[in-house]
Amino acid sequence: MTPGGRAQAAIELLDEIIIAARDGAAAADTLIARYFKTRRYAGSKDRRAIRELIYRAIRRAGDPPVNGRAALVGLAREDAALAAAFDGSPHTPAPISADEPGTPQGVLPRWLSGRIAKAEHAALLERAPLDIRVNRSRSDREAIMALLPEAVPSPFAPNGLRLPEGSSIETSEPWMQGLIEIQDEGSQLIALAARAAPGMTILDLCAGAGGKTLALADDMAGQGRLIASDSNRARLSRLAPRAERSGYAMIETRLLDPGREAAALTDLGGSCDVVLIDAPCSGTGTWRRNPEARWRLTPARLTQLTELQARLLDLAAPLVAPGGALVYAVCSLLDAEGADQVAGFLTRNEGFRAEPEPFAAGRPRGAGRILSPRHEGTDGFFVARLVRS
């Protein structure tokens, strides 16, 4: 494909991605994969180049572009070689006129201006490294580093290793043998905040595909009761094969009916040593992995999320045993989802108190701690550990 052909393909895909973000449909990666599946003529170099163009355009636009052409024109204003590809020949974009508007550059959607410290902005869109967690029941960091020479110890998580961005780990022997799991270091620290130990009863309330559930199982040495629940059947179904590969048969799963979760959890009332809530959130802390997520977030959606987070906290409170802990986390840098959310919970639930340091990494924020790409090199997270009297 010519540079112009690649530019035209990027425009077409950006059109699809913009519409999908507006409508809450498929993610960019999924749309790109579908596009190339029906266009076998695009070689591997073409695919890489087109994908790179798309993500450059996505990363530079805080607000959703008007369309794919506007997104790429904005990028071309900063890239003479790309601008030259708009030559109007067959299967290429029409030339850019002098007064044609392009999408303006930005990090945050304009409506979020001032809600994330400006010093954090640049790192929110940097390339993310690949972090893995060593399954301690089967191996240790030194053994894995011998098998993966590019791996280095992660700065904070004791079982974490960091690999260069783009490393192919799911074809490696350590991964296939269940010795490691792919997990951002921040996510590993959230699991450590639970202080799981053998023999405990632990509920991972919003388990999703079970990344943190597996970390909890490892800390429990496979002994005790560990329940993974979620309201999304597709996500939860991904846990079973992962647990089998890692060797943890003790994990129970519960599919919850949205709005009726309490009925499915009544048997756990007052019995959980730990309830972990990795709550649904805006994902502002993971924009470096999912930059188009900025285009999906709206004020109305944020309101829905904060209401859900408050409800999940109140749902979890009576499940915690006296002296037990509720660990609340969001992959967000917004106080509305983190510090403010926990402050509201503590006001409503006087039987809980915050432990100031669920782990050493990060910085204090309200009753919890915050991690960010700029300061810790992890995804952005807020974490609080709340102990019941």
N, C-alpha and C positions, 0 to 999 in steps of 0.2 A: 504494500500500500504506500502511496505517496504521503508526504506530510499533510497535504490538503485533505486526502482521504481519511487520514487518522483524525484530523480536526473535525471533519464532518461526522465521523462515527462518535466522537466525544460529545458533540452537540446533541446528537440524537439520544444518546444515553443520558446525558444531563437533563434533557426534557423529561425522560421517564422518571429519573430520580427525584426531580423537583415535584412532579405530580404525586409520586408515591409518598414523599415526605408530607405533603399537604393532606393526603387522604389516609395517612397511617397505614400504607401498604408496604410492600416488600422493601428490604434494605438494599442499599446501593450494591453491595457485593453480590447479592442474589440476582439483581437485575443485570449486572455486568455478565455474570455467568450464563444467564439465559440468552443474552444477546449474542454472545460468541458461539453458543451451542448451535445456533441456526446460521452461522456465518463461518463456515469451515475454511473459507479462502483467507481468513486473517491468520497469519502465521504467529508464532510465539513472540517474535520481536514486535509485531504490530500490536498484539494484545497488551504487552507490557507498556508500550508507548502510549496507547490509548488510555489504559488504566491510570498511568501516571498523570496524563493531562486532566483526566476527570478529577482525581483527588487533589491536584494542585488548585483546580477551580473551586472545588468544594471547600478546601481549607481556607481560602482567602475571602470567602463570603460569609459574614456573620448572619445576615438576613437571607431568606430564600430569594434567589434570582428570579427575575420575571420569566425567563426561559433559558434554555441551554445556550443559545447563541449569546445572550447578554452575559452569561457567566464566562464564556470563553473569550468574548471580546474584552471583558475586564482584565482577564489574564493576558491577552495579547497586547494590551496597552503597556505592559511591563516586559514584554518578550518580543523583540523584533523578528526573530526567526518564526515564531508562531504567527505573528501578524502577516508575514509574507505568505503563509500557507492559505490565507483567505484570498485566493486569486481568481475565483469564479470559474475555473475550468471544470469539466464534467466531474461530478462526485466530490466537489470541494465546496467550501462555504463561499458565498459572495464576498467581494471585497468590503472592507470596513470603511465607511465614509468618515470624513473628518469630524462630523458632529454626532456620530452614532453613540448612544450611551452604552456603557458597559456596567456590569455590577460593581458597586463600590467595594473597596476592601474593608474588612472588619473582622473582629474576633467574636464578640458577643452580638446576639440579636439586639437591636436598639432598645427594645423594651426592658432588657436586663441591664442596661447601662447603670453602673455604679453599684451593682449587687455582688460583683466579684472583684477583688482588689486588682487594680491595673497591673501591678507587678507580677500577677499570676498569668496574665493573658497569653504571652508568647509561648510559654511552656505547655499551655492547654492544647496546642495544635502541633507540638513536636512529634516526631516519630517515637512510638513506644518501643521499649526493649521487650524481649521475650523472657518472662520469668517462669521458673518451674519450682515445684515443691517436691522434695525427696520424701518418699514413703518410708518412714523410719522403721516400720515393721519388717521391711525387706532389704533396706540398704542404708547408706549414709552419704553425706556430702562428698567425702574424700573419694569414695568408690565411684560415685557418679562423675566426679570431675576427671577421674582417670579414663572413663569411657567417653566423655564429652570434653575434649581438650579446650574448647572455646569458652566453657562455662566458668564463671567466677562466683564466689560467694556473694549473695545479696547483702546489702548494708545492714539490714535490721532483722529480718526473719531468720531464725537459727537453722531452718531446714530449706532455705531458699537458695536458688542459683539463678544467675542472670546470663542470658545468651544474646548475641547480636540480633537486632531486628531482622526478620526474614529467615531465621534459622528453621530448617525443616526437622521438627522434633518428632512428629507422629509416625515417622518411618524408622525411627531409631530403636535399637534393641532395648534400652532402658525403658522407653515408653511402652513398647509392645509387651514387655515382661511385667508391667505394673509397678516398676520401681520409682516412677516419677509421675507427676500430674502437671499440666500447664495451669499456672495460677499466678496472677499478679501479686507482687510482694505485699501490697496494701491489703489485698483479700486474705493473704496468709495471716497478717497481723490481726485481722478481725477475728479469725478462728482462734488465735492465741488469746485474745481478750476473754474468750469463754472459759479459759483455764480448765479445759476438759481433763478428766482423769478416769482411769479404769473404775468401773462399777457405778458410774453416775447415770442418771436419767436425764437426757438432753433432747430438747425439741428444736429442730431447725425449721422455723415456722414458714419462711418463704424460701424454700430450698432450691427452687429452680431445677437446674440440671445436676445439682449436688456437689459443686466444687468445694464448698465449705463443709458440707456434710462429710465428705471423704477426709478432710483435714481433721475434723472432730473425731472421726472413727480412728484415725491414726493416733491421736493424742490419748484416746481411750484404750489403745492397744487391743481393740476389738472386743472389749469386755464392758458390759453394761447394756443400757437400753438407749438406742438412738433412733428418733423418729424424724423422718424428713417429710414435710407436708408442703403442698402448693395447690393453687387453684387451676394451674395450667397443666393439663394432661400431657401435652406434647413435651414440655420441658421436663416434667417429673419422670417421664418414661425413659429419659436418657440416663438417669441415675443407675438403673439396674445393671446395664452392661459395664459401666464404669466401676461400680462397686465389685462386680465379679472379677474384673481385670486386676483391681487392687487387692482383692482377697478379703473383703469385708461382707460376710453373710449376715451380720447382726443388724443391718440397717432395715428399719421398717419404713414403708411409704404410706402416706395417706393423701388421697386426692380430696381437696376441699371444695365445697359448693360456695361460690362467692356470695357473701351476705349471710351465710348460714354456717360459718366456720366454727362458731362456739359449740354447736350441737355435736360436731364431729370430734371435739377435743375435751368433752366433759369428763372423761375418765382420767384425764391428766391433771385435773384441778388440784392445785397445791402440792404437786408431787415432783415437779421438774427442778433439778439442781441448776439447770441453765435453760433459758429460752433465748435463742438467737433469732433476731429479726434483721435480716438484710432486706430492707424494705424497698418496694418499687419506688423509683424516684426519677428525677429529671435526667440523671446521667451526666450532669455537667462535669463531673470528675473524670469521665471516660471519653471526652470529645477527641482526644488524640487517637483513639482507636475507632471511634464512630463520629467523624466530624459532621456528617449530614444530620446527626441527631439534633443539632442546633436548629435545623429547619423544621423539625417535628414538634419542638416545644413551643407552647403558647401560654399566655396568662391563664386561660381557662383550664388547660391541661395541668399546669402547676397547682392550681387550686384543687383540682380533683386528687392529685397526688398527695398534697399535704393533708387533706381530709382522710384519705385512706391510711396514711402513716399514723395519724392520731388514733384511728379506729384499731389498727393492728397493735399498737402499744397497749391500749386499754383491753383488747382481747387477750393479750399475753399475760398481763399482770396477775390475774387470779390463778394462772397455771404454775407460777413460780412458788417453790416451797419456801417456808420461812428460812431465812439465811441464804437462800439461793439468789441467782443473778439473772437479770434481763440484760442482754447485750443488744444494743440498737445501733444499726449502721446504715448509712446511705452512701452511694458513690456520687456525692454531690458536694459542691462548695458553697451552696446557698444556705444561709442561716435559717431560712424558713423551713427547710427540711431537716436541719441538723440541730444546732444549739437551741433555736426557738422551739422546736418540736419537743425536745427533751425537757426544757423549762416548763412547757405547758403540761407535760405528763407528770412531772414532780409536783406541780400545783394541784393536779387532780388526784394524785395518789400519794398521800402523806406517809404511807407505810414503806416507801422506797427512798433510798438516798444514793447519791452518785459517788462512786469511787473515782477520785480525780485522775488516776493514771492507769487505764486499762493495759497500757504498754508504754515503754519508754520513748518510742519514736513519735514524731509529730510535735505539734504545739497545742497548748491549751486553747479550747474554744468553748465558752460556756461551761456546761457540766461534763464535757467530753474532750476529745482531742481530734485534731484535723491533720490530714496528710494531703500533700499536693504534689503534682509533677515538678513544680519549680523547686520546692524545698527538700522533698524526700526522694524524688525520682520515681514515685509510685503513681498509680492512678489517684485521683482525688477522692478522699473518703472523710466522713465524719463518723466517729465511733464513741459510744458512751456505755459504761458498765454500771448498771443500776441494781443495787442490792436490796432485797426485801428484809425488813426487820424480823 
